[in-house]
Amino acid sequence: MGETVISGSRSFSGGWTTFRSATFAVAGAGFIARDLTIRNTAGPAAHQAVALRVDSDRSAFFRVAVEGHQDTLYAHSLRQFYRDCRVAGTVDFVFGNGIAVLQRTLVATLPLAPGQAGSVTAQGRRDPKQNTGFAFHGCVVEARHPTFLGRPWKPFSRVVVMESYLGPGVQARGWLEWAATGAGDRGAALATLFYGEYRNYGPGAGVAGRVKWPGYHVIADPAVAGRFTVRRFIDGLAWLPGTGVTFTADLFKK
């Protein structure tokens, strides 16, 4: 990580679609990456500029840095696992409609461009029958700059943050509405999304001031949190042992 670097600078403002702005894109099942950095250098004012786009089922990333600003990691589809990685960005920098577990990963917020609101996730689950979502387990959300944990890109957006450190820049409300911009009433998502926090700690982890949306949950039951573990959320025991990547199958504490 940091020594082997794959770099690009495509962006939406440079004339690329978000999908095709990716510096590195993966489509084959069973992909493994380790010990490298994937970077998009377009900068904070370039709008959408993807570093890594993943459409690989049963893909694993170990000690990989994914660096950019807006839309850094496009977890587009299928089962994905990230361990001991570093993901850096500003706005919606972990997004898509994959089913992903990020474990013991450093989530680094960068300085925002004028007028931007920082958000870690924009998960794109469109239908309640989809098994997709993002689980952050045992991560460090560094949050040296102001940020929200996520905002609902699609109506059934699903993100759970558990047993993780939340830094001082995590805003008291925790989560942010998606502003309606001619794409229909996104306010309905506040009742249909599923955002959860379970046993987090650190200066940004207090839940007293969190949003009061119907879809937001302070999870107290380890059985509920357990649904978002490697074992249950991505069926990791069926395929992760063969990758050689370190993983923890269950919650750290029950």
C-alpha positions as CSV (number, residue, x, y, z in Angstrom):
1,M,0.0,0.0,0.0
2,G,1.5,3.3,-1.1
3,E,4.4,1.8,-2.9
4,T,2.5,0.1,-5.8
5,V,0.1,2.8,-7.1
6,I,-2.5,2.6,-9.9
7,S,-3.5,6.2,-10.7
8,G,-5.9,8.0,-13.0
9,S,-7.8,11.3,-13.2
10,R,-11.1,10.7,-15.1
11,S,-14.1,12.5,-13.7
12,F,-17.6,13.6,-14.4
13,S,-16.5,17.2,-14.9
14,G,-13.9,15.9,-17.4
15,G,-16.6,14.4,-19.6
16,W,-16.8,10.8,-18.3
17,T,-19.8,9.1,-16.8
18,T,-19.5,8.2,-13.2
19,F,-19.4,4.5,-14.1
20,R,-16.6,5.0,-16.7
21,S,-14.5,7.4,-14.6
22,A,-13.0,4.5,-12.6
23,T,-9.3,4.3,-12.5
24,F,-9.6,0.5,-11.9
25,A,-12.6,-1.6,-12.6
26,V,-13.2,-5.3,-11.7
27,A,-15.8,-7.5,-13.4
28,G,-14.6,-11.1,-13.0
29,A,-15.8,-13.3,-10.1
30,G,-13.3,-14.2,-7.3
31,F,-11.0,-11.2,-7.8
32,I,-8.4,-10.6,-5.1
33,A,-6.2,-7.5,-4.6
34,R,-3.7,-6.9,-1.9
35,D,-0.9,-4.5,-0.9
36,L,-1.5,-1.7,-3.4
37,T,-3.1,1.7,-3.8
38,I,-5.8,2.7,-6.4
39,R,-6.1,6.4,-6.8
40,N,-8.2,9.0,-8.6
41,T,-6.4,12.4,-8.6
42,A,-9.2,14.5,-10.2
43,G,-9.5,16.5,-7.0
44,P,-12.3,17.7,-4.7
45,A,-13.9,20.1,-7.3
46,A,-14.2,17.5,-10.1
47,H,-17.4,16.0,-8.8
48,Q,-17.8,12.2,-9.4
49,A,-14.4,10.6,-9.9
50,V,-14.2,6.9,-9.1
51,A,-11.0,5.3,-8.0
52,L,-12.2,1.6,-7.8
53,R,-15.4,0.1,-9.3
54,V,-16.3,-3.4,-8.3
55,D,-18.7,-5.8,-10.0
56,S,-17.0,-8.9,-8.9
57,D,-18.8,-11.5,-6.8
58,R,-16.8,-13.0,-4.0
59,S,-14.1,-10.3,-4.3
60,A,-11.6,-9.6,-1.5
61,F,-9.4,-6.6,-0.9
62,F,-6.6,-6.9,1.7
63,R,-4.3,-3.9,2.7
64,V,-5.6,-1.9,-0.3
65,A,-5.8,1.9,-0.3
66,V,-8.6,3.4,-2.4
67,E,-8.1,7.2,-2.7
68,G,-10.1,9.9,-4.2
69,H,-12.7,12.6,-3.3
70,Q,-16.3,12.2,-4.4
71,D,-17.4,8.6,-5.2
72,T,-14.1,7.0,-4.5
73,L,-15.2,3.4,-4.0
74,Y,-18.0,2.3,-6.3
75,A,-19.2,-1.0,-4.7
76,H,-21.5,-1.4,-7.7
77,S,-22.8,-5.0,-7.3
78,L,-22.3,-8.4,-5.8
79,R,-20.5,-9.7,-2.7
80,Q,-17.3,-7.8,-1.6
81,F,-15.0,-7.9,1.4
82,Y,-12.4,-5.3,2.5
83,R,-10.0,-5.9,5.3
84,D,-7.2,-3.7,6.7
85,C,-7.8,-1.3,3.8
86,R,-7.9,2.5,3.7
87,V,-10.7,4.4,1.9
88,A,-10.4,8.2,1.6
89,G,-12.8,10.8,0.2
90,T,-15.2,13.6,0.8
91,V,-18.7,13.0,-0.6
92,D,-20.5,9.6,-1.0
93,F,-17.1,8.0,-1.2
94,V,-18.4,4.5,-0.5
95,F,-21.4,4.1,-2.8
96,G,-23.2,1.7,-5.1
97,N,-25.5,-1.3,-4.6
98,G,-23.1,-4.1,-3.8
99,I,-23.3,-6.2,-0.7
100,A,-20.1,-5.4,1.1
101,V,-18.4,-5.8,4.5
102,L,-15.6,-3.4,5.3
103,Q,-13.7,-4.8,8.3
104,R,-10.9,-3.1,10.3
105,T,-10.6,-0.5,7.6
106,L,-9.6,3.1,7.9
107,V,-12.2,5.5,6.6
108,A,-10.5,8.8,6.0
109,T,-12.4,12.0,5.4
110,L,-10.6,14.7,3.4
111,P,-11.1,18.5,3.2
112,L,-14.3,19.5,1.4
113,A,-14.7,21.9,-1.5
114,P,-16.7,25.0,-0.8
115,G,-20.4,24.2,-0.5
116,Q,-20.0,20.5,-0.1
117,A,-21.4,18.4,2.8
118,G,-19.3,15.4,3.6
119,S,-20.9,11.9,3.6
120,V,-19.2,8.5,3.9
121,T,-21.8,6.4,2.1
122,A,-24.5,6.6,-0.5
123,Q,-25.9,3.1,-0.7
124,G,-28.2,2.3,-3.6
125,R,-30.6,-0.4,-2.6
126,R,-33.7,0.1,-4.8
127,D,-36.0,-2.7,-3.6
128,P,-36.6,-4.3,-0.1
129,K,-36.1,-7.7,-1.6
130,Q,-32.5,-7.0,-2.6
131,N,-29.9,-8.4,-0.1
132,T,-27.5,-5.5,-0.7
133,G,-26.0,-3.0,1.7
134,F,-22.8,-1.9,3.4
135,A,-21.6,-3.1,6.8
136,F,-18.7,-1.4,8.5
137,H,-17.3,-3.7,11.2
138,G,-14.5,-2.7,13.5
139,C,-13.5,0.2,11.3
140,V,-12.0,3.6,12.2
141,V,-14.0,6.4,10.7
142,E,-11.3,8.9,11.2
143,A,-13.5,12.0,10.6
144,R,-10.9,14.7,10.9
145,H,-13.2,16.8,8.8
146,P,-17.0,17.2,9.2
147,T,-19.0,14.3,7.8
148,F,-22.2,12.3,8.0
149,L,-22.1,8.5,8.0
150,G,-24.3,8.4,4.9
151,R,-27.3,9.6,2.9
152,P,-29.9,7.6,1.0
153,W,-29.1,7.5,-2.7
154,K,-32.0,5.1,-3.3
155,P,-35.2,4.5,-1.3
156,F,-34.1,1.3,0.5
157,S,-30.6,2.3,1.2
158,R,-29.0,0.1,3.9
159,V,-25.8,0.8,6.0
160,V,-24.8,-0.6,9.4
161,V,-21.8,0.7,11.3
162,M,-20.9,-1.6,14.2
163,E,-18.1,-2.0,16.8
164,S,-16.3,0.9,15.1
165,Y,-14.5,4.1,16.2
166,L,-16.2,7.3,15.1
167,G,-14.0,10.3,15.1
168,P,-14.8,13.9,16.1
169,G,-16.0,15.1,12.7
170,V,-19.0,12.7,12.6
171,Q,-21.9,15.1,13.0
172,A,-24.3,14.8,15.9
173,R,-27.2,13.9,13.6
174,G,-25.1,11.1,12.1
175,W,-27.0,10.8,8.8
176,L,-28.1,13.2,6.1
177,E,-31.2,13.5,3.9
178,W,-30.7,13.3,0.1
179,A,-31.7,16.7,-1.3
180,A,-34.5,16.4,-3.8
181,T,-33.1,17.6,-7.2
182,G,-35.8,16.8,-9.7
183,A,-35.4,13.0,-9.1
184,G,-38.7,12.6,-7.3
185,D,-39.4,12.8,-3.6
186,R,-36.4,11.3,-1.8
187,G,-38.0,12.1,1.5
188,A,-39.9,8.8,1.4
189,A,-36.6,7.0,1.8
190,L,-36.4,8.2,5.5
191,A,-39.1,5.6,6.3
192,T,-37.9,2.8,4.0
193,L,-34.1,2.9,4.5
194,F,-32.3,0.9,7.1
195,Y,-29.4,2.7,8.9
196,G,-28.1,1.2,12.0
197,E,-25.4,1.7,14.6
198,Y,-24.2,-1.0,17.1
199,R,-21.7,-0.5,19.9
200,N,-19.6,2.1,18.3
201,Y,-17.3,4.3,20.4
202,G,-15.2,7.5,20.1
203,P,-16.1,11.2,20.1
204,G,-18.5,10.9,17.2
205,A,-20.4,7.8,18.4
206,G,-23.0,9.4,20.7
207,V,-26.5,8.6,19.5
208,A,-28.5,11.1,21.6
209,G,-28.6,13.6,18.8
210,R,-29.1,11.2,16.0
211,V,-31.8,11.6,13.3
212,K,-35.3,10.4,14.3
213,W,-36.2,8.8,11.0
214,P,-38.3,5.7,11.0
215,G,-35.6,3.8,9.2
216,Y,-32.8,4.7,11.6
217,H,-32.0,2.3,14.4
218,V,-29.8,2.2,17.4
219,I,-29.2,-1.5,17.5
220,A,-29.1,-3.1,21.0
221,D,-29.6,-6.7,20.1
222,P,-26.5,-8.6,19.0
223,A,-28.7,-11.0,17.1
224,V,-29.7,-8.1,14.9
225,A,-26.2,-6.8,14.5
226,G,-25.1,-10.4,13.7
227,R,-27.1,-10.3,10.4
228,F,-24.5,-7.9,9.1
229,T,-21.4,-10.0,9.9
230,V,-19.1,-11.7,7.4
231,R,-20.7,-15.0,8.3
232,R,-24.3,-14.0,7.6
233,F,-24.3,-10.9,5.4
234,I,-21.9,-12.1,2.6
235,D,-21.9,-15.9,3.4
236,G,-18.1,-15.4,3.9
237,L,-17.4,-18.8,5.4
238,A,-18.3,-20.3,2.0
239,W,-15.6,-18.4,0.1
240,L,-13.3,-16.2,2.1
241,P,-11.1,-19.0,3.5
242,G,-9.9,-19.8,0.0
243,T,-8.7,-16.2,-0.6
244,G,-6.1,-16.3,2.1
245,V,-7.4,-12.9,3.4
246,T,-7.7,-12.4,7.2
247,F,-11.3,-12.1,8.4
248,T,-13.4,-12.2,11.5
249,A,-16.6,-14.2,10.9
250,D,-18.8,-12.8,13.7
251,L,-19.1,-9.9,16.1
252,F,-16.1,-9.2,18.3
253,K,-18.3,-9.1,21.4
254,K,-21.7,-10.5,22.0
